[in-house]
């Protein structure tokens, strides 16, 4: 597009500024609230902006569904719009895990987000026991000269 040809970072900067402005406008109203109240307030903000937001509670969290996208004509061309929407929600709900589970830009009719409390950090991201790792190492000793890049640290434990 002409904008990106002129300045490839311009679109990103515009959406980042919009996100920051919205965070500044909403942060005081949401800060310190329990997650259920904060999600309801976030939905009200998004609804007022034209997103037709709806919140459903489910075991372990909430589903926030946006039935309309007032920025669709822009978002359908610039992925930064969707990225900054997700960042906006995550900044307003710092004590929560916010995941986009349905995405209009990927062909769905709505965007939907699952929101849940952040739990304590797990002691390990690896689901294998140390004994399992040892058995795997012995079985594939010749192939396992070094772990593949990006493997969890627990692969090397033992």
C-alpha positions in Angstrom: 0.0 0.0 0.0 1.0 3.6 -0.4 1.3 4.1 3.4 3.6 1.1 3.8 5.7 2.2 0.8 6.2 5.6 2.3 7.0 4.4 5.8 6.8 0.7 6.6 6.5 1.4 10.4 3.9 4.1 10.1 0.9 1.8 10.4 2.4 0.0 13.4 3.1 3.4 15.1 -0.5 4.6 14.5 -2.0 1.4 16.0 0.4 1.5 18.9 -0.6 5.1 19.7 -4.2 4.2 19.5 -3.7 1.3 21.9 -1.8 3.4 24.4 -4.4 6.2 24.3 -7.1 3.6 25.0 -5.1 2.0 27.8 -4.6 5.4 29.4 -8.3 6.2 29.2 -9.4 2.9 30.7 -6.7 1.8 33.1 -7.8 3.8 36.2 -11.3 2.5 35.9 -10.2 -1.2 35.7 -7.1 -1.2 37.9 -7.5 -3.1 41.2 -10.8 -4.6 40.3 -11.4 -8.4 40.6 -11.1 -10.1 37.2 -14.9 -10.6 36.7 -15.6 -6.8 37.2 -12.6 -5.9 35.0 -13.8 -8.1 32.2 -17.3 -6.7 32.4 -15.9 -3.1 32.3 -13.7 -4.0 29.4 -16.7 -5.4 27.5 -18.6 -2.2 28.2 -15.7 -0.1 26.8 -15.5 -2.2 23.7 -19.3 -2.2 23.3 -19.3 1.6 23.5 -16.6 1.6 20.7 -19.0 -0.4 18.4 -17.6 -4.0 18.9 -21.0 -5.4 20.2 -19.1 -7.1 23.0 -20.6 -10.0 25.0 -19.2 -11.8 28.0 -19.9 -15.4 29.0 -18.5 -17.0 32.2 -17.3 -20.5 32.0 -15.4 -22.7 34.5 -12.0 -21.1 35.0 -12.6 -17.8 33.2 -14.6 -15.8 30.7 -15.2 -15.7 27.0 -15.3 -12.2 25.5 -16.9 -12.2 22.0 -16.8 -9.2 19.7 -19.7 -9.5 17.2 -18.8 -6.5 15.2 -15.5 -4.8 14.3 -15.7 -1.0 13.8 -12.2 -1.2 12.3 -12.9 -4.1 9.9 -12.1 -2.1 6.8 -8.7 -1.3 8.2 -8.1 -4.6 10.1 -8.8 -6.7 7.1 -5.8 -5.1 5.4 -3.5 -4.4 8.4 -2.9 -7.2 10.9 -1.4 -4.6 13.3 -5.0 -3.5 14.2 -5.8 -7.0 15.5 -2.4 -7.3 17.3 -2.9 -4.1 19.1 -6.5 -5.1 20.2 -5.0 -8.1 21.9 -2.2 -6.1 23.4 -4.8 -3.5 24.7 -6.7 -6.3 26.5 -3.6 -7.8 28.0 -2.4 -4.4 29.3 -5.7 -3.7 30.9 -5.9 -7.1 32.5 -2.3 -7.7 33.6 -3.3 -10.4 36.1 -5.0 -12.4 33.5 -4.2 -14.7 30.6 -5.9 -13.3 27.5 -6.0 -15.6 24.4 -7.7 -15.0 21.1 -9.5 -18.2 20.2 -11.6 -17.1 17.3 -10.4 -14.5 14.8 -12.5 -12.7 12.1 -9.4 -12.0 10.1 -8.9 -15.8 9.8 -12.4 -16.3 8.3 -14.6 -16.4 11.4 -17.7 -14.2 11.8 -16.6 -12.9 15.2 -13.5 -12.4 17.3 -13.5 -14.2 20.6 -11.0 -14.2 23.5 -10.7 -16.5 26.5 -9.7 -14.7 29.7 -8.6 -16.4 32.9 -6.7 -15.7 36.0 -2.9 -16.2 35.7 -2.0 -19.1 37.9 1.3 -19.6 39.7 4.2 -20.2 37.5 4.8 -24.0 37.1 8.0 -25.3 38.5 8.9 -26.7 35.1 7.4 -26.4 31.6 8.4 -30.0 30.9 5.8 -32.7 31.3 8.3 -35.6 31.3 9.7 -37.0 34.5 13.4 -37.1 35.0 13.3 -40.9 34.7 11.5 -40.6 31.4 14.1 -38.2 30.0 16.9 -40.6 31.1 15.1 -43.6 29.3 14.8 -41.5 26.2 18.4 -40.4 26.3 19.6 -44.0 26.6 17.3 -45.2 23.8 18.4 -42.5 21.4 21.9 -41.8 22.8 23.6 -41.6 19.4 21.0 -39.2 17.9 21.0 -36.9 21.0 24.4 -35.3 20.8 22.7 -32.0 21.9 19.1 -31.0 22.4 17.3 -29.2 19.5 17.2 -25.4 19.8 14.2 -24.2 21.8 13.8 -27.4 23.9 12.9 -26.8 27.5 15.7 -26.7 30.0 14.4 -29.8 31.7 15.5 -31.8 28.7 19.0 -31.4 29.9 18.2 -32.2 33.6 19.0 -35.5 35.0 
